[in-house]
Amino acid sequence: MDRSKAPEIINQIELTKLKVQKENINGVEVNYVHGGSAPLLKLELVYKAGSKYQSQPLIASLAFDILRDGSKKINGKAFKEAINGLGVYYGMDVSKDFGTLSFFVLERNLTPLLELVKEVISNPNLPEDEFDRLRKKEKNDFLIDSEKTSFLARQKFAEVLFNESEYGKVAHLEDFDRVDYLMIKSFVEKFVINAPFKMLVSGCISNSSKMALRSFIDNLKINFKEIKNKTNNSIPNPQLHIVSKKSEQCSIMLGKLLPNKTHNEYHKISITNALFGGYFGSRLMQNIREEKGWTYGIHSSIINYQDATALVISADVLKNKGDETINEIEKEIRRLQTDLISEEELNTLRNYLKGTLLKGFDGAFEQVDRFFSVDSFGLSWSYYDQYIETLESITPEEIKQTAIQYLNWEDFVRVKVGGQNV
């Protein structure tokens, strides 16, 4: 080996994608992503029970929170002790589209865990006093969050970007007094108890684990009832929305609707957004943080819901720099639309995005997340191969044209919260 010569840099990457095995058991789609050597499994039950299905704010989140109390058979402290005794980490997560029960469990404890889960999703305890406790806790958390300009900005931004859509319905203080126990109970009965779900299983999956999972699902009495699965169209309100609040910082959020992951130019949009504000070396970070020092961080991301996709730019800036930051964001968009990116900057972006993608495929638990993010849109693993192809071939001119077509400034919703002295 000649140590006087630097090793060759290989920019080509190839993803090691784990095989996904699909099964249909008792009408339930099960997706196995096998990988790793440790006898650890991640189990996820994904229900069509996100916040877009609730009749008013707070119902979905409270419904999944109350499931933590266990079942009629084992509940409260006894349920928590049973879960902890198995060494299980469990969580209940509610997004706009889905409600998810997730568990990390050692393979040897899978069968007793499934017995507990079966009881929870078939015969949950749902104590009214626990509902009252959770509502008070969430109300207190809401009051604390309402003092934060970033929280108020997120609330207002969702309302004006996803105007007229279920995605734009956010909680307000008065909603805590409007929600009641029967609403929560009804939501659980309709969307969880005996309701269909999709199962994701990842980790070191043995044949005995598959047999246990098949037995678990076969013993469920699932009611495949029709549930509305489409939201109303969003009608954004593209102007500057100001929320007054005395504060030592100003929070801004900007954004617009975009085509979703199935669009043939989505990868170009994603790469252009990364250049604009999607990583530490982005245009927005270089301008607003590094050159001007107005913020610790500014970020642009793309959020994907089932029925809406949007570009979101957010930052907490110096209290008197909100308007100037918005102006600088517009300038950076105009620059993307008029000037070609240099090959050096494009290569730096390519290398960063390749590294990020590889990190996202590092292990079965990471890959099951990547899989679900495309599978929920009817896409396959080839989505990521197409992304790499686009990343390798995209030109400065294509980035410029993408910015012109999809980053029209007049379409942007803008929200500014705080910074006032009085």
N, C-alpha and C positions, 0 to 999 in steps of 0.2 A: 504493500500500500504506500503510495506516494503522499505523505502528509503535507507536502508543500502545495498541493492542489486542492482547492475547495471541492466538496462533493457536488455532483451535478444536480441541478434543481429540476425536478420533474413537476411540471404544472398540471399534467393530465391526472384526473382523479377517476376512480371507479368505485361506485358504492357497493358495499357488500350488503345486499338486501336479504333479510331472512325470509324464508318461505312462509307464506300465510296459508294456513289450512282452514278452509271454511266447512262448516257442518250445519245442517238444519236439524234441530232436535226439538220435537214437540212444537214446531212452528217458530222456534227461536233460532236466530242466526248466531252461531258461535264462531269466532275468529281466533285461531291459535297462532301465536308468534313464538316459535321455540328458539331459545338461544341461551347461552350461559351454562355454567357448570354447578353453581350453587343451587341447592334445593329450595329455591325461593320463587314464589309465584305472585304475579299481580293480577288481580281479578276485578273486572269492571262490569257493572250492570248499567247500561245506558238506556234511559227511558226518554220517550218524547214527552217531557214534563218540565221544560224550561219556562222561564218567566213569560214567554210570549203566549203561553196557554192559560195564564191566570186571568181571572175576571177583574182583578184590581191589584195594585202593587202590594208586595210583601208576602202574598199567599204561597208562592212556590218556595221561597227561601225558608219560611217558617215551617212549611210542610216537611221539607227534607231535614231540617234541624230537629224536629220532634221525633223523627225516626231513630235518632240516637238513643232514645229511651228504651228501645228494644221491643219485645213482643208481649202479648198477654201472658205467655208462658214464663218468660224470663225478662224482667224489666228493671229499670232504674239502676240501682247500685249493683244488683246481681248480674245484669247484662254487661255492665262495664267490667266487672270482675271476670266474667266468663271470657270476654274478648281479650282482656289484658292477660289472662291466664294462658291463652293460646299464643301470646306474643304477636298479636295481630295489630297492625296499624290500619285504621279505617277512616274514611272521610266521606262526606256528603257534599257534593258540589252542584251548584245550579248556575247554568249559563242562560243566555237568551233562548237557546233551542233545546237544551237537554238537561235532565236531572240525572246525576250519576252517583252510584254507590261504588266506592272503590276500596279494595282490601289488599294489603301485602301480607302474605302468610307463608310460613314454612310448609313444604309439601306434606310433611307428616301430620300437620294440623288442619289440612284442607277439609276432610270429612266432617269433623266437629264444627268447623266454621260454617260450612254449608248448611248444617242443621240449624244454626242460629240465624243465618241469613234467610232461610226458607220461612222461619217463623216471623221474621221482621217484615218480609214483603207479602206474606199471606195473612198474618194476623197481628198487625202492629198494635202497640199499647195505646198510643195517642192520649195521654192523660191531659185533662183540661188545665190542671194546675201547672203542668210543665209548659203548656202553650202560654199561659199568663206570664210565667217567668221569662220565657224566650222573648215574648213581645216587649216586656219591660227592658230587658237587656238590649235588644236591637234598637229600641227607642232611645235609650241612653247613649248607645254607640252613635246613633244618627245625630243626636244633639252635639256630641263631641266633634264628629266629622263636619257638621255644618259650620263650624268655626274655621274650617280650612278652605282657603280659596281654591285649591286644586280639586277638592270634592265638589264644591259648588260649580266649578267650571265643567266637570264631567257631567253633572246633572243637567245643566243648561244645554250643553253641547248635544247630548243625546236627544233632548226634546226638540231642538231646532233642526238637527241633521235628519233624524228619523221621524220628522213631523208627520202625523196621521198614521203612523205605523205602530204596531205593538212593540217594536224595538225602541220606540221613543217614550214609552210609558215608564216614568221613574217615580220613586216614592217621595212623598212630602210628609211633613210632620203630622198633618191631620189624618193621613192614611193609617197611622198606628192606632187611632181610635175608631177607625171604620172597619178594620179587619177583625173578624171574630172567630171563635173556635170552630163553629160549624163550617165556615168557609174552608178552613184548613183540613178538617176531617173529610169534607166532600172532595177536595182536591186529591188527597191521598187515596181515597176510595176509587176515584175515577182514573187517575194516572199512574198509580203504583200497585195497589192491591190487585193481584191477578191480571195485571196489565202486561202487554207484550214489551219486550226489551231486547236490546242487542248485547251480547256478551263478548268481551275482549279478554283473552287470557294470554299472558306473556310470561316468559321466564323459562326455567328448566321444567318442561312439561313431560311427565312420564305417562305411560299407558294407564297406569292405575289412577292417575289424576284425571285423565280423560273419562275413565269409567265412572269416577265419583261425580264429575260434572254432568255426565249424561244422566245418571240416576237422579241427581238433584233437579235437573230440568224436567225429566220425565214425570216426576212426582208433583209438578206444579199444575194447578188448574188455571190455565191462561185463557182470558177472554179477549179474543181478537176483534174488538169493537172499532168502529171507524172514528178517527179523531181528526179534527181540522188541523191541517199541517201547513197552511199557507198564510202568511201575514199580509196585511194591507200594504200597498205601495207607499214608500216614503216620499214625501214632498218637501225637500229641504227648503229652508228659509235663508237664502244666501245674502246675508248682510252682517254688520257688526252688532252683536248683542252684548250689552254691558250690564253686569251685576255689581251694584255698588256695595262695597264693604271696606271698612277701615282695616287696614292691614299693612304689614311691613314688606309684603311681596305682592306681585301681580301674577295671576295665573292666566295663561292664554291657551285656547284650543282652537284649531282650525281644521277644516276637512271638507270632503266632498265624496259623493258616491262614485263607485268604480264598477267595471265589469267584474264578475266573479271568476273563480279558478278555472271554470270550464271554457273561458274565452280564449281564443287563439293567440291573443297578444298579452295575456296575463303575465307571463314570465318577463316580457320586456318591461311591463309596468312595474313589476316587483323589483327588478334590477335598477330601473331608473329611480324608484323611490329610495332604494338603499343608498345610491349615490347622493341623493338629495338630503336625506336625514336619517338613514337607517343604521348607521354605525358611527364609531367614535371619530373616524376621519371624514365624515360626511360634510357636505357644503354648509349645512346649518350649524353643525358643531364648530367648524372652523371659523365661521363668521360670528355667531352669537356668543359662543363661549371663549374660543381661543383669542380672537382678535378684539372683541369688545368687552368681554368679561361681564356680561349681563346676567349670566345664568351658570349653574353647575352643569346643566345638561338640557339639551333640546332634542327631541326625537320625533321622527316621522315613521309611522307603521301602517300596515294594511290589516284591517280586521275583517274576518270572514264569518258572516252568519249564513244560515241556510238560505235566506231570502234577501239578503242585502250585503254588499261589500263596500267598504269605505276606507279612504285615506284619512289618517288622524295625525295631526301635528300637535304636540303639547310641550309646554315649558313653564317653569316658575322662574320669573325674572325679577330684576330690581323694580321696586314699586312704581318708579316714574319712567320705566322703559317699556311698558306694554305696547303703546301705539308704535313706538319706533321699532320694536321687535317684529310686529306685524308687517310694517313697511319693509323691513329687511328680508322677511320671508318672501314677500312678493318679489323683491328684487332678485332673490336667488332663483325663483321660478322663472322669471323673465330671462335670467342669464342661461338657464338650462335650455330655454326655447330659442336662444339666439346664438350662443357660442358653443362650439364643439369641445367636448371633453378631450383632454390630452391622452395619448396612449399610455403615458406613465400613470396617470390617475386611474384610468380604466383598468390597467393591470393590477394596481393596488386593490381596487374594488373586487376584481375577479378572485384574487388570492384570498381576500377576507371572506368572501361569500362561499368559496370552496371549503375553507376551513370550518366555517359555521355549519355548512351542510354535513360535512363528515362528522362533526361533533354530534349532530342530531341523529346520527345513525349508529352511535356507539353503544350497542347493547339492545337487548330485546325490549326493555322498558321504554327506551327512547324510540325505538322503531315502531312500537305499537301506537304511540302518539302520532308519529309521522303517517302511519297507515290510516288511522281513523280520520285524520285531517283531510285526506283525499278520498277515502272510501265513502265518507258522508256526502260527497258531491258526485258519487258515481264514477270516480276516477280510480286508476290503478297505480302500481309502482312505476309504470312508465312515465308518469307525471314528472318524477324527479330526473329521469334520464333526459326528458325533453328540456327540463330546466337547465341541466348541465350543457346540453347542446346549444341552447340559447345563450348561456353565459359565455361559452367559448367563442361564439360567432358574432355576438352583438357588436355593432359598430358605433362610433361616436355620432354618426348621422342618424342612426336608428334611435339612439337615446334622445337626441334632439327632437325628432319627429314624434316620439312617444310623449315627451313633455308637452309639445304643442297640442297634441290630440287629447290628452287625458288630464292635463293640469291647467285647465282654463281658469284663470284667477276669478273671473266673474261668477263661477259656480261655487266658490268657497264660502262655507259658513264660518263665521268668526265669532269667538266668544272671549270676552275679557272680564276678569273678576278681580276686584280689589285694587289696592294701591292708593286708595283715597286717604287723605290725612284726617278728614272729618267725617 
